[in-house]
Amino acid sequence: MLDRWDAARQEYEKTLELDSAYWPAMNNIGLVDYEQGDLDAAIDRWERTIEMNDSVAEPYLALATALYIRGETERAEELGAKAMRLDPNYARLQVLRENLWRENLLRDVQILLRTRPVAEALQQAAIEQFNRRMGLSE
């Protein structure tokens, strides 16, 4: 959050040395890579994060955003929709900020969130989430 990218990367790498399965550290290195303009490195980190834990929305959404910006729209929309089905709260910019997303990624994810497949998945997931909270689902 302080734009001290090298220090942040070092801390995340230390964390991975202590626990190589700690996916948030791998994910957050991807965040640093993206903000520093290294799209390929960020994509690699998020793909590795998903290999570590394929049940959380954040790396799917981050990866989808990077792929969309790189022009891989179909795969990006599929991954973005998956992220919304996993956790529609990740469509909220405040949630992303709380998860250390910074300006470049925040700007770019807004483009992806407006695509038809991602928006439709978000709408469906929000309805399902509401129904669960209201006790309306099975």
Salt bridges, closest charged atoms under 4 A:
ASP3 OD1 - ARG102 NH2 2.69
GLU11 OE2 - LYS14 NZ 3.33
ASP33 OD1 - ARG9 NH1 2.70
ASP33 OD2 - ARG45 NE 3.88
ASP40 OD1 - ARG70 NH1 2.84
ASP44 OD2 - ARG48 NH1 3.30
GLU47 OE2 - ARG75 NH2 3.42
GLU72 OE2 - ARG70 NH2 2.65
ASP108 OD1 - ARG107 NE 2.89
GLU120 OE2 - ARG116 NE 3.02
